[in-house]
Amino acid sequence: MTDQRDPLTAAVDFLRLPKGHDARRGPDLPPEECEVLDQTLAEYAGHLAWIGIAWRPKDRSHPYYAGLRELQDEWAAEQRERLTQTFTERLPARYRRYTFDTLRRHPGNAAAIDAAKALQPGQNLYLWGPAGNGKTHLAVATGRRLAEAGHRVAFYGVVALFAQIRASFAPDGAPRPDLAFPDVLILDDLGKVKPTEFVYQEFYAALEARWANEKSTVFTANHRPSAAAEHLSPDSESAAAILSRMASGVVVEVRGRDERLPR
């Protein structure tokens, strides 16, 4: 943009002013026409050198306010793109192609697709059914949709995840995955392997933290939640505890033929 009075350019130029500038007022605006923000624009304009305090005109029709809003929207779009790219790049190669558009809809998965598309941040989704009928495809498509909406999404195959947690207990082991951090966590193929007691404790603690902090977890499994909980847990009391976390949201059976097999 070449016009220095363009709202976005003016806002960017103002934010780039050197440290020590009186940021409580904007250029050519008396203090009574401005208000100080409690929250800096660092999260909206992370690519700029922020000076510590942000301002905005009280009159929202002022061009500087429009410029800051445009800057915020631009940054949010960049964040959504980055989050989607990060999620996709960390998927196994085959899974990177999985979207709702590439998923064949049929009577056996229609309810699951509708539930996945309606899933909101903070809700859980448990997809179960025979192998090869698109549960992973649906879970990844759900994660992609939420990443595109601006949420941090992580995918783990449970077999590899349990091995990673187990290896982290070694003195020189790799860092333990932070399962409580993502806004949306996808746990694929639950119940395929039985965890050790220590792995179970870590896994249960992560599910409890996610439930307590209203973060979404998407599970896929070959068996209904009660059977998966029994396979994961060392005793009936533990099974009941983990079952209540896994089945706390929407539980949908996915039916259909094995899509991996030739037609």
N, C-alpha and C positions, 0 to 999 in steps of 0.2 A: 504494500500500500504506500502510495507516494504522498497523499494528502495528510499533512501533519495534524489537521483538525479532525481527521476521521476518529470516531469514538474509540475503536479498538486500539489504533496506533497511539492515541493520546493516553489511554489507560496503561498500555505497555510501557511507554516512555516514562510515565509517572512512577510506575513500580520499579523502574531501573534507576531511579534517582539515588545518589550515593548515601551511604549510612550517615545518619546525623541530620538528614533533612527533616523538617517538621512535617511528619506524615499525618498529623491530625487535620491538615487542611489540604485541599487540592489546589492546583494552580488557578489563580484568579478567583478563588472562592473564599469569602470570609468565614471564620470559624463557626459562626452561628448557622451557616447553611450546610454544615457537614456533621456527621456523627461518626464516632470511632467504633470500629468493629471489635468485638471481643475475640473473634477468631481470625487469624491471619489468612491471607489468600494463598499461603504456601501449598495447601492441598488442592487449590484450584489452578495454581500456576507454578507448579513445581519446577518448571524449566527456566524460571526467572530468578534473578538474585533478589530475594525479598528483603525489605528493609525493616521488618519487625512489626509495624503497625499499619493497618489498612484503613482506608476511609471510603465513604460513599456519600453522595449527596442525599440529603433528606428528601429532596424533590426527585422522585424516581423518573421524571421526564428529562432530567438533565442528561446531556450526551455522555458524560463520564460514567454514569450509572449503566447506561446501555453498553458502553465499552467493556466494563467489568463483567457484565452479564454475558456478553459475547465471548469474553476470554474464559469465563467459567465453563460455558457450553463447549468451547473448543477443547479445553483441557479434559472435560468429562468424556468427550468422544475419543480422545487419544487414550484415555485410561481404559475404556471399554475395549478398544482394539488391542491394547497391550495385554489385558487380562485374557481375552479370547486366544491370542497368539500363544501366551504362556501355557494355558490349559492344553491347547492342541499340540504344541511341540513336545509336551511331556507324555503324550499318549503313545502306546505301541503303534507302529506304522499303519497297520491295517485299520485301526480304530479312528485314525484322523479323518477318514472319509465319512464317518457316521454322522448323519444329520436326520432330522425328521423327514426331509424330502427324499432321502435315499432309503427310507424304511417302508417296506411293503405293508400296507394296512389291510387287515382281514378281520373277520369276526372274533378270532381268538386273541387279538392284541388291541382291538379298538378301545376297550375300556382302559387299558394300561396307557395307551397313547394319550387319551383324553386327560387322564390323571396326571401324566407327566407334563403336559402342556399347561395344566392349571396349577401346578405346584408353585407355591410362593416361598420366598426366603423364610426360614424358620420352621418349615414343615418337613416331615420325613416321608420317604416313599420306599416301600418294600415290594420288589418285583420278584415273583417266584414262578417256577414252572420247569418243564423238561429242558434238557440241553439243546442249544442250537436254535432256539425259537426267537432270538432277537432281543433278549433282556439287556445284554451289554450294549447293543446298538441303541436301544431306547434310553438307557442310563447316560450314555455319552452324549446323545442328542439333547437330553435334558440339561446336562452340564454345560454344553455349548450355549444353549439358549440363555442360561443364567449368567454365564461369563459375558455374553454379548450385552446383558443388561447391567453389567458393572460389578459383578460379584466375583470374589476369589474362589476358584473351583479347583479341586485336586482329585485325581483318580488313582486308586490303588487296586491291583489284583490282590486278593486276600492271601493267596498262597505265598506270593513274593513279599507281601507286607509282613506276614508273620516271621518269615525268614529274616527280614531286615531287622525287625524288633529283637529277635533272638540273637542275631549277630551283634547288636548294639550293647549287649551285656558283657561282651568280651573287653578286656582291658584296653585293647587297641581297636575296638570296634568302631564302625561308622556311627555318625550321629543318629539318634533315634528320631524317626519322623514325627513331626508335630501335628498330630491328627486333630487337635483342638483348634488350630489356627484358621483353616479355610472356612469361608462362609458356607460353602457347599462341599461335602465330602462324598465321593462315590466309592463304595466298597463292593468290588465285583467278585462273584463266585464264593459267597459266604458259605461256610460249612464244608468246604472241600477237604480241609485238613484240620486236625484237632490241635489247638495251641497248648504249649506247656503252661504250667500254672503261672509263671512270671509273665509270659506273653498275654495270657488271659487277663491278668490284673491290669496290664498297660492298656489293653484293648477296651476293657470295661471302663476304666478311668476316663479314656478318651470319649467314649459314648456318653458317659454321665456328664462330662464337661460340656459336650456339644448340646445335650438336651437341656442342661441348666442354663446355657447361654443362648438358647433359641436359635441354634444353627442347624441347617438342613443336612441330613444324611440320606443318601440314596443307596439302598442295598439291592443286590441281585443274588439269587440263590436258586438251587434246584428244588428246595423243599420249603414248605410253609414255615413261618417264624418259629413255631413251637419246636419243630424237629431240628431246625438249625440251632436254636438255643441249647437244646439238649446235647447236640454234638460239640458245641463250643465250650460248654461249662463243665467244671469238675464235679458238681453236685446239683441236686434239685433246687436248692435255695438260690444258687448262683444262676441256674438256668432261668428261674422265674424273674430274677432281677434284670438279666440282660434281655429277656424276652420283652419286658415292659418298655425298654428303650427302643428295641428294634421295631416293635409293632405299635409305637406311639403315634404313627401318622397313618397314611393311606397304604393299605395292603391290597395288592392286585395280583391275581394269577394271570400268567401269560401262557396261552395254549397255542398249539400249531405244530406243523411238521418241522423237522430239523432243516434249517435253511442252509446248513453247510453241505448237505448231501445233494448230489445231482438230481435234478427233476426227472 
